[in-house]
């Protein structure tokens, strides 16, 4: 049995028994007040050598919505930890004083556009993908998908399985099916399935990168704009970077292009690549094009930019009419630097539902790897084995309730706290979760006595193995959120 040393375990259930009517714990959908709607704009700034730059401040940026300057209400710069990647180190997670456990940290999904890829492009990208697989670090997890859905290999570190998945990539039979031989239909299917890959990426607990491998396709029609914007919106919300690799390699004179359906002018070749450039720019990714060095390409697009700026603004007098708003980001006092950013967004068609907004925010935090500390919480774990093949894993959220915010009502200090405990396997796959809602109606004298806080306990039945535990806590009064991780190895 593995106990947490020094943990004072005053549970919520015990406190409820001692102070009837002041605290109840139940399963229930929490309700939060809707925050001011922000439009988030990821921006990557690079120097003349293509290196990402991270020293700029908010004052260096100008943001325009439909040509009108906007006040940047939120500004942050995220730095990717490149040390471990460059040095081949193995990032680790400590489990409450227990031995350090290596945890998966980088998740890359290779999405092959087999709807538009032809046999003239496939051999070089398949060979380069296989060589990229051989360079994976112990903390990397890779998935291989085809945009048609015919290949669907989820995240793993088993290189033999990944090689086998890449070998199954070929021009999709979908292209040769009469019912789906419509040009617009194929493009819509491609965009919808790219969105599905991004959605799958949103639930892995680490750095998230989708690599779109494609010869490009034409999306100049207004018919495709909503699909592209939805992909970018979902990726931004889920902290997924979309990068792209142009499978055509070095552009040659299109008049000599014998690939079926290939562009016949240089401008047509560039227009086919626009969708890849747009998805990469809109999410902070890289676009590797017009280059035959596919090995370099895979390594470059699989790496998240070292620095990513996130600008947020609240549109003024925004009409809920679903209209498209073009965006532009420019730099001030930053010579020899260039910025790439998303090109636009859609206004909402109706007012967001508060409960749904809260659910999405909590879910996004659960499936993130970021540590957030807006509420005073601690995460502890303990387990004991029931048999060789079964164990009980307890996740304990210790809350310092004296530092929470409350509103007074009928002489009571009131708040509602939502806790989500989630368990992930060593490959980052979500296994199960427990949600608890704690209603606080504390008397002043009760709150004064709670210097040691209270612990809310969730229990899971698991098999022996290595697990990542994720805890998310959110309250209604402060609308604050904390999230933290731990790793557990049950042998």
Secondary structure, DSSP 8 states (H G I E B T S, - for coil): -B--TT----BHHHHHHHSTTTEEEE------------EEEEEEEE-TTS-B-----GGGEEEEETTEEE---EEEEEE---HHHHHT---EE--TTS--EE---EEEEEEE-TTT--HHHHHHHHHHHHHHHTT--TTEEEEEEETTSS-EEEEE--HHHHHHHHHT--S-GGGG-GGG--HHHHHHHHHHHHHHHHHHHTTSSSEEEEEEEE------SGGGHHHHHHHHHHHHHTTEEEEEEETT-S---GGG--STT--SSHHHHHHHHHHHHHHHHHHT--EE-S-S-HHHHHHHHHS--SEEEEEEE--TT--SS--EEEEEEEESS-TT-EEEE--EEE--SS---HHHHHHHHHHHHHT----EESS-EEEEEEEEEEETTEEEEEEEEEE-GGGS--EEETTEEEEEEEEEEEEE-TT--EEEEEEEEEEEEE-HHHHHT-TT-EEEEEEEEE-SEEEEEEEEEEESSS--EEEEEEEEEE-
